[in-house]
Amino acid sequence: MSYSAAVWWTVVVGVLMVTVMSLSVAAINPPLKMPHRKMEATSSAPSTYTTLSVNQDYSSVSWMTYGPEAHFDYGQMTPFKRVCAVAGKTNTNGTGHVFVLDAIGGTGNAAVLHIYKQNATAYPSIAPWKTVELAKVVSADVAPCHMAVLGDFVYLGTQASSIYAQVNWKTQETFQGWICTSMKPTVSVTATNDFAIISQDGCFAGYNKDGQMVIDGGETHPTFVAGTNAHIVV
């Protein structure tokens, strides 16, 4: 056998060996495939859910409702001057409400609470329902806002105002007041399924599900309750 023939034969054998080894490895470790999981409604998971997003200039909130197969409706809540907080309350039958706090949407930069009716069943929609202007909660364009929902009540405030508000979202009856006589701004609003806390940088107040204030006192740091949404420490 000539030298060139020997080299050719060695290359062919080498290629065959590499091919066989590659096939063997592929058989042992088949290529990874990302599983395609189809969403299915079960008793432990809702058949639909809705996502929300605030646009870059804070003038609108987009919503999209998804079902077992894919999203099947979407829309926008608009217009606002400056969206600063969004919360929701959903019932087990797919209906509910969305609450949008516009920091400076009212007269003289007063805060405005917009209440929307949500339907996430066969024909999804989020439609305007009620608007509550909070004349005493005067805010500023860049002030952080705080809001939480407990039972029939929405609690809210901003770090530009020493006045916080309690709004009965069913009747729109509103209380606007302060906790500290030193008139400190609202720095935190948190809630669990049974209790809500408003913290005003030196004093706090706690409300039960019936909207009754059941505790208040002084504080050296913001007081809060640990609910499903985190209290942000800044």
Contacts in CASP RR format, 6 or more apart in sequence:
PFRMAT RR
TARGET T0000
AUTHOR 0000-0000-0000
METHOD contacts of the structure
MODEL  1
MSYSAAVWWTVVVGVLMVTVMSLSVAAINPPLKMPHRKMEATSSAPSTYT
TLSVNQDYSSVSWMTYGPEAHFDYGQMTPFKRVCAVAGKTNTNGTGHVFV
LDAIGGTGNAAVLHIYKQNATAYPSIAPWKTVELAKVVSADVAPCHMAVL
GDFVYLGTQASSIYAQVNWKTQETFQGWICTSMKPTVSVTATNDFAIISQ
DGCFAGYNKDGQMVIDGGETHPTFVAGTNAHIVV
1 9 0 8 1.000
38 68 0 8 1.000
38 69 0 8 1.000
39 66 0 8 1.000
39 67 0 8 1.000
39 68 0 8 1.000
39 69 0 8 1.000
40 68 0 8 1.000
41 47 0 8 1.000
41 68 0 8 1.000
46 94 0 8 1.000
46 120 0 8 1.000
47 67 0 8 1.000
47 68 0 8 1.000
48 65 0 8 1.000
48 66 0 8 1.000
48 67 0 8 1.000
48 94 0 8 1.000
48 120 0 8 1.000
48 121 0 8 1.000
48 124 0 8 1.000
49 65 0 8 1.000
49 66 0 8 1.000
49 67 0 8 1.000
49 120 0 8 1.000
50 63 0 8 1.000
50 64 0 8 1.000
50 65 0 8 1.000
50 66 0 8 1.000
50 118 0 8 1.000
50 120 0 8 1.000
50 124 0 8 1.000
50 126 0 8 1.000
51 63 0 8 1.000
51 64 0 8 1.000
51 66 0 8 1.000
52 61 0 8 1.000
52 62 0 8 1.000
52 63 0 8 1.000
52 86 0 8 1.000
52 98 0 8 1.000
53 61 0 8 1.000
53 62 0 8 1.000
54 60 0 8 1.000
54 61 0 8 1.000
54 62 0 8 1.000
54 83 0 8 1.000
54 86 0 8 1.000
55 61 0 8 1.000
55 62 0 8 1.000
58 80 0 8 1.000
58 81 0 8 1.000
58 82 0 8 1.000
58 83 0 8 1.000
58 84 0 8 1.000
59 78 0 8 1.000
59 79 0 8 1.000
59 80 0 8 1.000
59 81 0 8 1.000
59 82 0 8 1.000
59 83 0 8 1.000
60 76 0 8 1.000
60 77 0 8 1.000
60 78 0 8 1.000
60 79 0 8 1.000
60 80 0 8 1.000
60 83 0 8 1.000
61 76 0 8 1.000
61 77 0 8 1.000
61 78 0 8 1.000
61 80 0 8 1.000
61 83 0 8 1.000
61 86 0 8 1.000
61 100 0 8 1.000
62 74 0 8 1.000
62 75 0 8 1.000
62 76 0 8 1.000
62 77 0 8 1.000
63 74 0 8 1.000
63 75 0 8 1.000
63 76 0 8 1.000
63 77 0 8 1.000
63 98 0 8 1.000
63 126 0 8 1.000
64 71 0 8 1.000
64 73 0 8 1.000
64 74 0 8 1.000
64 75 0 8 1.000
65 71 0 8 1.000
65 72 0 8 1.000
65 73 0 8 1.000
65 74 0 8 1.000
65 120 0 8 1.000
65 124 0 8 1.000
66 72 0 8 1.000
72 124 0 8 1.000
73 123 0 8 1.000
73 124 0 8 1.000
73 125 0 8 1.000
75 126 0 8 1.000
77 98 0 8 1.000
77 100 0 8 1.000
77 114 0 8 1.000
77 116 0 8 1.000
77 126 0 8 1.000
77 128 0 8 1.000
80 100 0 8 1.000
80 102 0 8 1.000
80 105 0 8 1.000
80 114 0 8 1.000
81 102 0 8 1.000
81 103 0 8 1.000
81 104 0 8 1.000
81 105 0 8 1.000
81 106 0 8 1.000
82 102 0 8 1.000
82 103 0 8 1.000
82 104 0 8 1.000
82 105 0 8 1.000
82 141 0 8 1.000
83 100 0 8 1.000
83 101 0 8 1.000
83 102 0 8 1.000
83 103 0 8 1.000
84 101 0 8 1.000
84 102 0 8 1.000
84 103 0 8 1.000
84 139 0 8 1.000
84 143 0 8 1.000
84 144 0 8 1.000
84 145 0 8 1.000
84 158 0 8 1.000
85 100 0 8 1.000
85 101 0 8 1.000
85 145 0 8 1.000
85 146 0 8 1.000
85 147 0 8 1.000
85 156 0 8 1.000
86 98 0 8 1.000
86 99 0 8 1.000
86 100 0 8 1.000
86 101 0 8 1.000
86 147 0 8 1.000
87 98 0 8 1.000
87 99 0 8 1.000
87 147 0 8 1.000
87 148 0 8 1.000
87 149 0 8 1.000
87 154 0 8 1.000
88 96 0 8 1.000
88 97 0 8 1.000
88 98 0 8 1.000
88 99 0 8 1.000
88 118 0 8 1.000
88 149 0 8 1.000
89 96 0 8 1.000
89 97 0 8 1.000
89 99 0 8 1.000
89 149 0 8 1.000
89 151 0 8 1.000
89 169 0 8 1.000
90 96 0 8 1.000
90 118 0 8 1.000
90 120 0 8 1.000
93 121 0 8 1.000
94 118 0 8 1.000
94 119 0 8 1.000
94 120 0 8 1.000
94 121 0 8 1.000
95 117 0 8 1.000
95 118 0 8 1.000
95 119 0 8 1.000
95 120 0 8 1.000
95 121 0 8 1.000
96 117 0 8 1.000
96 118 0 8 1.000
96 119 0 8 1.000
96 120 0 8 1.000
97 115 0 8 1.000
97 116 0 8 1.000
97 117 0 8 1.000
97 118 0 8 1.000
97 129 0 8 1.000
97 169 0 8 1.000
98 115 0 8 1.000
98 116 0 8 1.000
98 118 0 8 1.000
98 126 0 8 1.000
99 113 0 8 1.000
99 114 0 8 1.000
99 115 0 8 1.000
99 116 0 8 1.000
99 147 0 8 1.000
99 149 0 8 1.000
99 154 0 8 1.000
99 169 0 8 1.000
100 113 0 8 1.000
100 114 0 8 1.000
100 116 0 8 1.000
101 111 0 8 1.000
101 112 0 8 1.000
101 113 0 8 1.000
101 114 0 8 1.000
101 145 0 8 1.000
101 147 0 8 1.000
101 156 0 8 1.000
101 157 0 8 1.000
102 111 0 8 1.000
102 112 0 8 1.000
102 113 0 8 1.000
102 114 0 8 1.000
103 109 0 8 1.000
103 111 0 8 1.000
103 139 0 8 1.000
103 140 0 8 1.000
103 141 0 8 1.000
103 143 0 8 1.000
103 145 0 8 1.000
103 158 0 8 1.000
103 160 0 8 1.000
104 110 0 8 1.000
104 111 0 8 1.000
104 139 0 8 1.000
104 140 0 8 1.000
104 141 0 8 1.000
105 111 0 8 1.000
105 112 0 8 1.000
106 112 0 8 1.000
106 133 0 8 1.000
107 133 0 8 1.000
107 135 0 8 1.000
108 138 0 8 1.000
109 138 0 8 1.000
109 139 0 8 1.000
109 140 0 8 1.000
110 133 0 8 1.000
110 134 0 8 1.000
110 135 0 8 1.000
110 136 0 8 1.000
110 137 0 8 1.000
110 138 0 8 1.000
110 139 0 8 1.000
111 133 0 8 1.000
111 134 0 8 1.000
111 137 0 8 1.000
111 138 0 8 1.000
111 139 0 8 1.000
111 145 0 8 1.000
111 156 0 8 1.000
111 157 0 8 1.000
111 158 0 8 1.000
111 161 0 8 1.000
111 165 0 8 1.000
112 131 0 8 1.000
112 132 0 8 1.000
112 133 0 8 1.000
112 134 0 8 1.000
113 131 0 8 1.000
113 132 0 8 1.000
113 134 0 8 1.000
113 154 0 8 1.000
113 156 0 8 1.000
113 165 0 8 1.000
113 167 0 8 1.000
114 128 0 8 1.000
114 130 0 8 1.000
114 131 0 8 1.000
115 129 0 8 1.000
115 130 0 8 1.000
115 131 0 8 1.000
115 132 0 8 1.000
115 169 0 8 1.000
115 172 0 8 1.000
116 126 0 8 1.000
116 127 0 8 1.000
116 128 0 8 1.000
116 129 0 8 1.000
117 125 0 8 1.000
117 126 0 8 1.000
117 127 0 8 1.000
117 128 0 8 1.000
117 129 0 8 1.000
118 125 0 8 1.000
118 126 0 8 1.000
119 125 0 8 1.000
119 126 0 8 1.000
119 127 0 8 1.000
130 169 0 8 1.000
130 172 0 8 1.000
132 167 0 8 1.000
132 172 0 8 1.000
132 174 0 8 1.000
134 156 0 8 1.000
134 163 0 8 1.000
134 165 0 8 1.000
134 167 0 8 1.000
134 174 0 8 1.000
134 176 0 8 1.000
135 176 0 8 1.000
136 161 0 8 1.000
136 163 0 8 1.000
136 165 0 8 1.000
136 176 0 8 1.000
136 177 0 8 1.000
137 156 0 8 1.000
137 157 0 8 1.000
137 158 0 8 1.000
137 161 0 8 1.000
137 163 0 8 1.000
137 164 0 8 1.000
137 165 0 8 1.000
137 176 0 8 1.000
138 160 0 8 1.000
138 161 0 8 1.000
138 163 0 8 1.000
139 145 0 8 1.000
139 158 0 8 1.000
139 160 0 8 1.000
139 161 0 8 1.000
140 158 0 8 1.000
140 160 0 8 1.000
143 158 0 8 1.000
143 159 0 8 1.000
143 160 0 8 1.000
143 161 0 8 1.000
144 158 0 8 1.000
144 159 0 8 1.000
145 156 0 8 1.000
145 157 0 8 1.000
145 158 0 8 1.000
145 159 0 8 1.000
146 156 0 8 1.000
146 157 0 8 1.000
146 158 0 8 1.000
146 159 0 8 1.000
146 186 0 8 1.000
146 187 0 8 1.000
146 188 0 8 1.000
146 189 0 8 1.000
147 154 0 8 1.000
147 155 0 8 1.000
147 156 0 8 1.000
147 157 0 8 1.000
147 189 0 8 1.000
148 154 0 8 1.000
148 155 0 8 1.000
148 156 0 8 1.000
148 189 0 8 1.000
148 190 0 8 1.000
148 191 0 8 1.000
148 196 0 8 1.000
148 229 0 8 1.000
149 155 0 8 1.000
149 169 0 8 1.000
149 191 0 8 1.000
150 191 0 8 1.000
150 192 0 8 1.000
150 193 0 8 1.000
150 194 0 8 1.000
150 195 0 8 1.000
150 196 0 8 1.000
150 207 0 8 1.000
150 209 0 8 1.000
150 211 0 8 1.000
151 209 0 8 1.000
151 211 0 8 1.000
152 168 0 8 1.000
152 169 0 8 1.000
152 170 0 8 1.000
152 211 0 8 1.000
153 166 0 8 1.000
153 167 0 8 1.000
153 168 0 8 1.000
153 169 0 8 1.000
153 196 0 8 1.000
153 207 0 8 1.000
153 211 0 8 1.000
154 165 0 8 1.000
154 166 0 8 1.000
154 167 0 8 1.000
154 169 0 8 1.000
155 164 0 8 1.000
155 165 0 8 1.000
155 166 0 8 1.000
155 167 0 8 1.000
155 189 0 8 1.000
155 191 0 8 1.000
155 196 0 8 1.000
155 198 0 8 1.000
155 207 0 8 1.000
156 164 0 8 1.000
156 165 0 8 1.000
156 167 0 8 1.000
156 186 0 8 1.000
156 189 0 8 1.000
157 163 0 8 1.000
157 164 0 8 1.000
157 165 0 8 1.000
157 186 0 8 1.000
157 189 0 8 1.000
157 198 0 8 1.000
158 185 0 8 1.000
158 186 0 8 1.000
159 185 0 8 1.000
159 186 0 8 1.000
159 187 0 8 1.000
160 185 0 8 1.000
161 185 0 8 1.000
161 186 0 8 1.000
162 178 0 8 1.000
162 180 0 8 1.000
162 183 0 8 1.000
162 184 0 8 1.000
162 185 0 8 1.000
162 186 0 8 1.000
162 200 0 8 1.000
163 176 0 8 1.000
163 177 0 8 1.000
163 178 0 8 1.000
164 176 0 8 1.000
164 177 0 8 1.000
164 178 0 8 1.000
164 179 0 8 1.000
164 186 0 8 1.000
164 189 0 8 1.000
164 198 0 8 1.000
164 200 0 8 1.000
165 174 0 8 1.000
165 175 0 8 1.000
165 176 0 8 1.000
165 177 0 8 1.000
166 174 0 8 1.000
166 175 0 8 1.000
166 176 0 8 1.000
166 207 0 8 1.000
166 211 0 8 1.000
167 173 0 8 1.000
167 174 0 8 1.000
167 175 0 8 1.000
168 174 0 8 1.000
178 184 0 8 1.000
178 200 0 8 1.000
179 198 0 8 1.000
179 200 0 8 1.000
179 203 0 8 1.000
179 204 0 8 1.000
179 205 0 8 1.000
179 216 0 8 1.000
179 217 0 8 1.000
180 200 0 8 1.000
180 201 0 8 1.000
180 202 0 8 1.000
180 203 0 8 1.000
180 218 0 8 1.000
182 202 0 8 1.000
184 200 0 8 1.000
184 201 0 8 1.000
184 202 0 8 1.000
184 203 0 8 1.000
185 200 0 8 1.000
185 201 0 8 1.000
186 198 0 8 1.000
186 199 0 8 1.000
186 200 0 8 1.000
186 201 0 8 1.000
187 199 0 8 1.000
187 200 0 8 1.000
187 201 0 8 1.000
187 222 0 8 1.000
188 197 0 8 1.000
188 198 0 8 1.000
188 199 0 8 1.000
188 222 0 8 1.000
188 223 0 8 1.000
188 224 0 8 1.000
188 231 0 8 1.000
189 196 0 8 1.000
189 197 0 8 1.000
189 198 0 8 1.000
189 199 0 8 1.000
190 196 0 8 1.000
190 197 0 8 1.000
190 199 0 8 1.000
190 224 0 8 1.000
190 225 0 8 1.000
190 226 0 8 1.000
190 227 0 8 1.000
190 229 0 8 1.000
190 231 0 8 1.000
191 197 0 8 1.000
191 225 0 8 1.000
191 227 0 8 1.000
192 225 0 8 1.000
192 226 0 8 1.000
192 227 0 8 1.000
193 209 0 8 1.000
194 208 0 8 1.000
194 209 0 8 1.000
195 206 0 8 1.000
195 207 0 8 1.000
195 208 0 8 1.000
195 209 0 8 1.000
195 225 0 8 1.000
196 206 0 8 1.000
196 207 0 8 1.000
196 225 0 8 1.000
197 204 0 8 1.000
197 205 0 8 1.000
197 206 0 8 1.000
197 207 0 8 1.000
197 223 0 8 1.000
197 224 0 8 1.000
197 225 0 8 1.000
198 204 0 8 1.000
198 205 0 8 1.000
198 206 0 8 1.000
198 207 0 8 1.000
199 219 0 8 1.000
199 222 0 8 1.000
199 223 0 8 1.000
199 224 0 8 1.000
201 222 0 8 1.000
202 218 0 8 1.000
202 219 0 8 1.000
202 220 0 8 1.000
203 216 0 8 1.000
203 217 0 8 1.000
203 218 0 8 1.000
203 219 0 8 1.000
204 216 0 8 1.000
204 217 0 8 1.000
204 218 0 8 1.000
204 219 0 8 1.000
204 222 0 8 1.000
204 223 0 8 1.000
205 213 0 8 1.000
205 215 0 8 1.000
205 216 0 8 1.000
205 217 0 8 1.000
206 213 0 8 1.000
206 214 0 8 1.000
206 215 0 8 1.000
206 216 0 8 1.000
207 213 0 8 1.000
207 214 0 8 1.000
208 214 0 8 1.000
222 231 0 8 1.000
222 233 0 8 1.000
224 231 0 8 1.000
END
